[in-house]
Structures are given as structure tokens and as C-alpha cells.
Amino acid sequence: MDFARRGVYPKAALSGLTEEQVGRYFTQDDNHYEVKKLVRSMIVFGEHDLARRSPFPRIDLVMSRNVLIYFAPELQRRALQLFAYSLRDGGYMVLGKAETTTPLGGDLFVPEHREHKVYRRQGERFLMPPTIPVGPVPTRRPADRRATDFGAGPKAWDAGDRDEGRRTRKPDERLLNRLPVGVVLVDQRYDIQIINSAGRSLLSIRGAAVGEDLLHAAHGVPYAEVRNAIDSAFKDGISTTGEFSVEEATSGEPHYLQLVCLPQRIDQDKGLTETVLVVVNDVTDIGNERRKLEERLRETQAEQERLRHESRMEMTQHMKQNKRLIEENRRLEEANRELTSLNEDLQSSYEEPSSSPRRLRPPLVEVAVPPGMRAKLRTDGDESHLPPHVRSQIFSILREGLRNAVEHSGAGHVLVEVGITAEAATGSVEDDGQGLPESAGKGDDGGNGARLRSMKERAALLGGRLRLLSRPGGGTRVEITVPLNSFPPPH
């Protein structure tokens, strides 16, 4: 075990590895190669007593070949229960060729490869039963170990002082067992020297546990974090772990722990540390309260984000509505100006004296026809049938139609026709240009659409109708018809 912990190998032991693997995972020291600390920190070496040690939780693979055959049926069943608890759902177990899962019974393990005795864990979570009864644990007296009390120096063990040791330790043990916090004293190999009742309970350690590796005996603790904290206490002084969750093996109930590691020095002057006192604090209530507060904080933040989102959506909606209102207001102002102009023209039609019939002379010369485009005007009728305001609006509409044809149609020929009788006034602008898209007729084609929409509105104010006939590549024709029956005859 010590050899495995050191991780130092001769060059011949690495002959099966590539140079790239050796460079990545080993550090060369003369003729030896040492496993790098990053790899070493992910591995825990230790003895594991299948009869008395707490199981490892949520592991992927258990290899136990030719071990169960040496156990009595009761211990075989206990070991298989431990494997069933430790393996995650879908984890694998490998047994020896003469071994089987029959002592456990049930369907927690299914054969994955019968020939090689590979089994797959399946089914519901399995809770560990209490540890089977075992005899008293003999006192360990290794030649290379030192029994250490809190802050005490080395002490020799012999048969003569065993009774005295029991008498001096019992009061301390009783005191430790009354403490509400867990107390564990470990040496540099992480082996437990002293542990109280609270420590066993909080860490789910079964049996006496003295002399066992704390990292293996403690159930469900984060091995790397706890080991780093103990190592840091040996080297640098007091250290702590973060809060972590563990599960009680028999009940399955979770609780939350935090460890504080305190170095126990042999000589305060020299600062040598032989043991570390691990204080186990149950922070379940504090942790649960903090998690509740964190959950409420997340809910509050989510609610704030939802309100901000709704506020942004409402603001965007209000901006769109304001934009529409501004556009509608502009159109209403234009319509109001048109109505004002019509009222003024209507008023003047009642005040102007009658005149003799005259030929229609539409004021279309304001529109400049570019070179290369031929424009033709046809007129028919008597202008005297038109009230002044009607005449003004009809010519304004035709002027807009002609301007559209000149600026946007790309036509070679444009024909403007005006006709007037006592019953109605008609007019049209026709070109042989590129035509208009379908959206133009709905007023959706940018500037052209707005101009056509305005022409339709003015025709409607006169009680008339404007029609747009156009197809892409086939030219455009705009027609206006205004009945004159509803207007009083000009004087």
C-alpha cells in the first residue's frame, strides 16, 4: 500500500507506455519515474474491510475476483449488499469464475457476460442494512505508529502501561462523546486515532474505526477536498472544506457537513505537526435556510426579469402606437387642409359671376415632361359645367397622375384625357411604362402608394371614384369619375 501511495516506478515498469503517455503522466527523477501530483490527487489508496467498512457511493465499477469464495454465506451476502449500494444504476461488477450473486438473491444484478462473470447493477436504490455484529476490535500496537492525544508528544506502548492508558483516556472519551460536533484525530496517513460518537454518526462510520483510513471509512465525503484540507493543515495550518452533502447509509436522508482541520503540534517551538484534529460540523439547518433564501432570490430575480421584459414589450407597443398615431394625425391634417381648400373653392363658386362657356384648359403645364417622352393631351367638354373647387381638385388629381407617370413609369408615351358634361367629369392618365406592383393599389408602395392613396381620398371627397389599372410591364392607367348632379350649377 505504501508503494502504491508513493507512485514511484523504475523505467522498466513503464516499457508498455508510449513516450507521450510517460511525459504526460510521470515526472522523471534519475532512473525512476514518479506519478504526477495531478494524477495522484485523483486516487485514494487504502484497505477496505468488506465486513465493517462503510461503502463507497455512486461508483461505476467493482472488481472483486476470488474474494467471496473465502467468506461465509452471511458475509458474502453482506459484501454483495455493499456492492449493490455502492454501484450506480447501470454500474458493473466483476466476480471470480467460482463466484455468483446467489447469496444476495433478488434482481439487483443481471448477467452482462456470463463467461467472464460480469454483472450490471439495475433497479431501485438499495439502502445499507446495519453492520453485521463483529467481535471487539483488538488494540493496534504497530511498531512504527505513535499514539497521540491532543497536542501530546510520542508515547511508547507496552503491556505495563495499558491499564494506565485506559484510565487516563476514558474521561477524555466520555467528554468527546458528549460534544455535539464530530471530532476525529488522524495521522499523516489519514488513519483515525480518536473519533467520538458524533463523528461516527455524521460521517456514517460503523464499528470502532480506530486505525482505519478516514477517507475510506467516511461515507460519501468528497475525498479530494477532504484530503486536501487535511494535507493543508499538516503543511500550512488551520484549513476548512466547503459545505458538502452526504447521505446516511441506512436511512438515505441527506445532511450537510463542513470540516475544520486543526493541526496538533508536537513541539510548539519547532512547529512539527504529527496529527490533525478534524472537527465535523452539521450545517444542515443553516444550509437548508441558505438554500431557501437562494431559491427565493432566484425566484425574485426571475420575476424582476419577467417584469422588465413585459415593460420593454409595453414600451415597444406604445412606441408603435405613437408612431401610428403620428401618421394618422399627419393624414388627418392633410385631409383637413383638403377640406379647407374645398370649402374655399365651394364658397368662391357661389360668389363668382357666371361666364360664357369656354373650352377646357387644364393647368397641366406645371409638370415638366423629360426629353424622350411624348405626352399628349385630349380634352372634350365645357368648363362652365364645373364648379371652381371641383375643377381645381380634378386637375390636381390628374396632375399627380401625370407626375407619377413622368417620374416613375419609365414610359415613352403618356396620354392625358379630360371630358366634361353636365352630368359628370372624367379624366385619365395612361402610360406604356413598366407598370406598378400590386401593393401600389393598396397604398403600400412607399411614396407612390401614399400619392395614389391621397388621389383616392380627394376623389372620394368630391363624391367621385378613382380606379387604378396596372400590371408589371403593361403600363398604368389612372381613371377618375366625378358626378356633377350633387353640385349646384355654377352662376
N, C-alpha and C positions, 0 to 999 in steps of 0.2 A: 504493500500500500504506500509506503514511504517512497519507494522507487517510482511508482506511478505519479505521485504528487509532484515529485521533482521534475519529471518530464525531460530528463537528460539521457541521450542515447548515443552510442558510438556510431561512427559513419557507416559501418557495415549494416546496421539495423535499418538504414534509410535507402538501401540499394534498390528497393522496389518502387521508389518515388522518382518523379521527374525532377529536373533541376528547377523548373518553375514552381513546383509544389514545395520543394525544400526551401527555396528562397522566400516563399510567401508565408510559410508556417513555422520556420525554425530560424534560430539565431546561432551562428557558428561560434564556438569557443574552443580554440586549439583543434583537437581531434574529436571533439564532442559537439553535439547539436542539441540545443535546448528549445523546447516548445515556446513560441512567443506568448507573451502575457495575455494578449487578446484572446487567443485560443484557450489558454489555461483558465481564464476567468469564466469561461462558459461550462467548465467541467467541475463536478464535485466528486471527490473520491472518498469512499467510506464503507465501512462494514454495515450490513443491513440484516438484522435478526428478524426472520420471517415470522417468528412466534411472538415477538414482543415489540418490534419497532413500528412506528406509525407509517402509513403508506405514502408514496409519492402521488400527488393528484394530477389528473389530466395529462398523462403521458401517452406516447404514440406506440411504443414497442417494449415488450417484456420478453427477455430471453432467459429461460430457466430450464436448462437442459441437464437431465440426470441429477436433479436435486430432490424432487418429490419422492423418488423411489426409496430414499433413505428415511422418509418421515412416516410416522404412524398415521392411520386414516384421519384422526381428528386434526392433526397438524397439516396434513395435505389439504383438507377442506378449508382450514384457516388461510393457508397460503393462496389457494385459488380465490377465496373471497377477497383477499387483499389485492390480487391482480385484477379482479373484476371491478373493484372500487377505483383502483388507480388508473386503469385504461379509459381513455375517452371512447365514446361511441364510434365504432369503426376502427379502433386500435387493434394491434396484432400481438399475439402471444405465441412463443415458440417453446415447445416442450421436447424432452428426450423421446427416443423411439419407444421406450418401455413405459412412458407416462401417458396419462389420459386425464380428461376433465370429469370423469365419472364420479369422483368423491364429492364434487360440488353439486351435481345434478342440475336440473333446470335447463334453460336455453340461453344462458348469458354468453356462451361461447359456441360458435358454429365452425365446423372444419372449413378451412380455406384451401389447405393442401394436405390431404390425409397422409401421403407417403412421408412427408417431411415434418409432420406434426405441427402445422401452422394453423392457428385458430384466430378467428376475428371476433372482437367484442361487439355485442349488439344488445338492444333492449333498454329498459328504463334504468335510471340512475340507481346504483346499488349502494346502500349505506352500510358502513362497517359495524359489525356487532362488537360488543365489548371484548377486550383482550382475554384470551383463554387464561385460566389460572396457571401460574408458574410458581416454582419454589422460590425461597428467599435468594436474593442476589448476593453472592459472596463478595466480601470486601476486596477491592483490587489493590495489589501491592506491587506494581511493576517497579523494576529496579531503576528505570530511567525517569520515573514520574515523581513529582513533589506534590504533597497535599498542601493546599493553600487556603487559608482563611482570608478574610477581608484585610488586605494590606499586610498580612503576615509574611514572614520570610520562609525559607525552606525548612522542612521538618522531617526528620528521619522516622521511618516506620519500623517498629519491631513489636514482637509479641508482648514485651513488657509494658509498653505504654498504650496498648489497645484499649484497655478498660478506662484508663485516664482520659484517652481521647474521646471515648463515648460520653463520659461525664461532662467534659468541657464543651462538647458540641451540642448536646441536647438542648440546653437553654437557647442557643442561637437558632437551632432548627425550629423550636417552638415559636420563637419570636418571628422568624421569617415566615412561617406558615400562617401567622396572624395578619401579615401585611395584605392590603387589598390589591397591591400590584404584584406582577410576576417578577421574580428575582432568579437569575441564572448566572452562575460563575463558570467561565470557560477558560481553558488554557490556549496556548498558541496553536494547538491542533484542532481547536473548536470543540474539544471534548468537555462534557459537563462535569464540573467538580462539585457544585452545590446547586440545588434547584428547590424552590418552595412549591406549595400546593397550587397557589395562583398561577405560577409559571407553567406547571403541568397542564392545568385546566385551559389556560388561554392559548397555549401552543399545541393543545391536543396531544401531549406526550403521555404515553402509557408506560406503566411499570416504574421501576426505580430511576432509570435513565442515567444515573451517575456513571461516568466513564464512557458514555455514548457521544457520538458526534452530534452536536446541536443542529447543524444544518440538515442532517438526515432525520433526526428524531422529531424536529418541529414539523407539524403538519401544515402544508400549503403556504409556507412563507416564501417570499421572493429570495431565492438562495443567493443570487449575485449581490443584491442590495444588502442583505444581512451580513454576508461575508465581508463585503467592502467596508461596512460600518465597523465591524469588529477589527478588521485589519487597520483601519484608520485610527481606532482607539489605541491599538498597540503602538502605532508609529507616532501619531500626532496629538493624541489626547481625546477629550470627550467628542463623541460623534452621535448622530441620530439618523434613523431611517425616516423615510416619508410614511405617510399613512397607507396601510395596505389592508386588503380584505382577506380573511381566512374563513374556512368552513369547518365547523365542528364535525368530526368524522361520524359520530353516531346519530346526531340529530339533523345534520345537514343545514343548520342555521348559520348564516353568515354573521361575523362580527369584525370590527375594525381595530387594528393594533398599530402602535408606534413604539419603536425600540430606542432606548437611550443607552449608549455603551460608555461605561466609565472605566478608565484604566486603573488597575490596582498595582501600585508600585512596591517593589521590594525595598528599595532604598530611595527615600525621597531626595537625598542629595545627588545620587548618581542618576536618578530618573529611570531606572530599569523597570520594565513592566513585565510581569510574569503571567498575570491573569487579567481578564476584563469582566467587569460586572455588567450584565445586560438587564436593564430594567424594562419590563414589558407593561405598557400602559394600554388599558382598554379604552379606546376613544370612540366606541360605537355611538353613544348618545351624542357626543359633540359632532362626530362625523355625520350622523343622520340629520341633525339640526342644520349643519352647514349645507348638506346636500339639498335639504328642503329650501333653504334660502337661495341656493344657486338655481334650483328649479324655478322658484318664484321670480328670480331675476331674469332667467331666460324667458319666462312667460311674459314678464313686463317688457323686456326688450322686443319680443315678437309683437306684442300689442302696439308698442310705440312705432315699430316699423310698419305695421298694418295701417295705423293712423296716418303716418307720413305718406304712405302710398296712396291712401284714399284722398289725402289733402292734395297731393300732386295731381291725381286724376281729376278732382273737382276743379283745381286751378286751371288745368288744361281745358276742361269742359267750359269753364267760364270764359277763358280767352277765346275759344272757338265761337261761343255765343256772342261775345262782344264784337268779334270780327264780323259775324253775320249781321249783327245789329247795325254796325257802322256801314256795311254795304247796303243794307235795306234803307238806312237813313239817307245815304247818298242818292239812291234811286228815287226815294220819296221827294228829295229836294229837286231832282231833275224833273220829276213829274209835276211838282208844284210850279216850277218855272214854266213848263209847257202849258199848264192850265192858266197861269197868269198871262202868258202870251196869247193863248186862245181867247181868254176873256177880253183882252185889249183889242184883239182883231175883231171879235164879235161886236164889241162896243163901237168900234170905228165903222163897222158895216152898217150900223143903224144911223150913224151921223153923216156918212158921205153922201153927197147928192148923186142921183142916177146919171149915168153917162150912156152914150150911144154904144151899141155893140162894137167890139173890137176883136181883132184876131189874137189868138193866144200867143204870148211871147214868154215862154218860161225862162226864168233867170238861171240858166244853167251854165252861163259863160264863166262862172266863178271856178269851175272845175277845169284845170289845165289838162288837156289831152296830150300825152307824150308823143314824140315822133315815132312813126312806125305803126301807130294805132289809128284806125279810121273810125270816127264817130259820126253817126247820122242821127238827125232829129226829125221826127214826123209829128205834126200837130194837126188837130181837127176839132173844131168847135168854137163856141163863142165864150170869151172870158167873162162876159157880163152875167152869165148864169152862176158864177161862183161868188159867194161871199168872200170878202178880203181875207178873213182869217183861214177859211178853207183853202183858198188859193195858196196862201203862204205855206201852210202845212204840207199840202200835196207836193208843191215844188221842193220843199225842204226834204221830203222823203225821197223824191226822185233824184235830188242832188246827192243824197247819201248813197243811193244805189249806184249812181254813176261813179262816185268816188271809190266805192268798193271795187267796181269793175276795173277802173284805171290803176288802182294801187295793188290789187291782189290777184286778179284773174289771169294775168299774162295773155290776154286776148289780143287778137289782131283787129277785130271788128266789134263795135258796140253800137246798138240801136236803141234810141230812146223814143218812145211813142207816148203822146198825150192826146186824150179825147175827152170832150165835154159836151153834154146835152143838158136839157132842162131837168132830166131825172137823175143823172149820175155823172160823176167824173171818174175817169180811169187813166191809168198810167202804167208804163212798164219800162224796165231796163233789161236788155238782153245782150249777152256776150258769148263769144265762142271760145272762152278760155278753158282753164284746167278744171273748173267746177269746184264745188265746196264739199267738205266731208259731211257725213250725216249729222254729226254733232252740231254743226253750224246752225241747222234748222231748229235745234233745241236751245240755242243761245249759249252753248258750252265751248265755243271755239275761240277763246281768247278775245282779242279786240274785235274781230269780225262778228263773233257771236253777240257781243254787247251792242254793236251797232245795229245788227238786224233786230235784236230784241227791242231797242229803242224805236226803230221804224215801226214795228208791230204795235207798240204801245201808243204811238202818235196816231196811227191809222185807227186804232180802237177808240181813241178819244174823239175822233170825228164821226164815230159810228160806222166806220168802214172796216175793210178786211185787207190784210196783206198776205200774199202767198209767195213761197219760195220754191222754185222748181230748179233742181240742180242734180247732177251726177258727176262723179270723178271722170275727167277727160271729156265731158259732154257739154260744157258751158253752163251758164247760170241765167235764170230769168226770174226777175222780181216783179210781181204784179200788185197793183193797189186799186181798189174799187171803193168809192165813197158815194153812198146815196145822198141826193140833194133834197129829197122831199121833206126832210125834217127841218130844213133851214128856211127861215123867211126869205122871200125873194129880195134881191138887192134893190135899193131905191134908185 
